[in-house]
């Protein structure tokens, strides 16, 4: 009966017309407390890829550049700013009339606090002249309702789809250093379930790596001492033995380094390539590498990072409590869950994509797999341009409804937002939405009835 009711709920979501500024509903079965909570974040100032930035410190945002801060309506939000490099800085949120004191020396700190009194997406930035334009700007997302109990079961492993570096400036080839670690950890699979993930840098997917054609990429892979498994990394965008896996088979407590030249522009998957390779991928060890062409890609207003994967657990889909990997189900290609960014409905309840009417959007989409091809579709949108197969050398194809992406493949899709509402990200084998493969793109702004409205044409 539970599965039938859930199927009906998913069907209604997929056919319902989007409403302006609509927020994602609570996940089925989540009981909410009525008491608002506190949300605390620490940001350190620093330099990344030649830009002045805020860098997250601790928790889900650790090491993330200009992280999106996720809070819930009614929470008291506290942000501590630490000066990381010695220049003068502050942090300002105009929408909440909140401003820190300026920190004027290295290691100096200041804290601001405010109440998240309204739902939506808001900007925080440094108000020192020139610093915001130089890169010191991030977002805070205020979700409706109170925080769910998702993290009571286990820490979150979801990669925020907005967590990716921005476009690169032109210039001669350079050396790009990438640090990857391979923690094995128990993370939240669902609101009431956990799973033993293997990860790159503690998130699924791993970090979005962005380089230019001609760059030399130096990757240091570190395997923590408490790992059980050997891990490695295979870059589909690298030329050489195993895509780097030949040189990076890394025992627990050890580290290996591989360097490769980014020869061909494109959007490429990377993944662990230690036998059983499919096992490592199924447990979360995959990510994307973007090799920008000469001159870069056409600029868009928003970029997002989404990957599809599969979870093969002993426990059936919907079971509460700890879940364990099932090798036989993986070999039989019988997953219990399909997921975007590592967890059930990760891009619906926890990390929806957000944009505004009139903006252009690019989604970098990849399939970790290890087994199933995706038919990626955004319900209510048409892709203006598709970089098929992840190729950035061939011209994109135009006006596409659904794009096929094979396991180990990637694509970029561009489209412009013309009408406010809630749009649904799916694999168009729609029964898989019942097993967790569902996301939202929430668009604020005018509804534009000339494009679509309820009722007769006139």
Protein Blocks (a to p, Z undefined) as FASTA:
>chain_A
ZZmmmmmmmmmmmmpccdehiacdddehiacdfbdcddddddddddeehiacdddeehjl
goiahiacdddehiacddddddfkopacddddfknopacdddfbehiacddddddfbgcd
dddddfbghklmnopacdddddehjddfklmmpccfbdcfklccddddeddddddddddd
dddcdddfbfkbccddddeehiacdddddddehiacdddddddfkbmbdcddddfkbgce
hhlmmmmcccehiacddddddfbgcddddddfbdcfklmmmnopacddddddehiaaddf
bdcdddddddddfbaghiacjddddfklmmnopafbdceehiahklmmmmccdddehiac
ddddddebjmbccddddehiacfbacehhiakbccdehifbdcddehiacddddddfbgc
ddddddfblklmmnopacddddeddeklmloccdjfZZ
